[in-house]
């Protein structure tokens, strides 16, 4: 089951479990559409895998299997973002 991580690992933007702005790789590294399409060119900086749209868990299933609250942050990605 997907963790549904709560934030973009690059810019730390909130990505609620129902967000259509979240993209993931096969290891569930999570990024927003802005970082993915811009800085990252749709490639995960951690594993070099493809970033694709994260599925949205239906509300009833989300109640039984809540999203993760653990925020993951990639300092290297953040530094590249700030360097512009």
N, C-alpha and C positions, 0 to 999 in steps of 0.2 A: 504494500500500500504506500502511496506517495506521502511524504512528510508534509507537503504544502507549506514550505518555509515562508515566514512572514515578511521578508524584505529582499530587496535587491542587494546582492553581495558587493556590488560596485559602488552605488551611490547611496545605499541604505534607505531607499524609498520604501514606504510601507506597501506591501502587496497582500491584501486580505485574501482569504481562501477563494472568494468568488471573483477575483480580479482576472480580467481578460488581458491585462498588461504584463502578466508574468510568463517568462520563458524558462525552460529547464533543459539540461543535458541529460544523458542517460544515468549520471550519478546524482541527479537532482540538484546540482548547482543551480541557483535561481537568480535571474536577472530581469530587470524591467525592459520594456520594449525600447525605450530611449537609449539605454546603455548597450543593449544587444545590437540594435540596428546601426548605431553610430560608432562608438568607440570599439566595440567588440566584433563588428562585422558578422554577427550571428555565429560566432565561434566561442566556445567556452574557454576562458583563459586558464582554467585549472587543468582540463583534460584534453583540450583541443577538439572536443566533440561538438556536434551540431546543436544549436539552441532552437527548440521548438516550443509552441504554445503549451502551457501547462493546462491540463484538463481541470474543469471546475467540478468539485464533488457536490452532489445533490444535497440540499439542506438536511434531509432525514439521515443520510449517511454521515454527514458532517457532525450531527448531534451525537451519533454513536462513536464516531472516529474523528475526534477534533484535529484541527491543523496544529502543526508544531508552533511553539512560541519561542523556540531557540533562534536567535538572530545570528546569521553567519555573515562575516564581513571579510572581504579580500583587500587587505591594505595596499597591495601592489596595484590592483585595478583602480582603487580610489586615488592613488598618487598619479596614475596616468590620466585619470579623469580631470583632476585639478590642474595638471600641467597643461591640459587643453591641447 
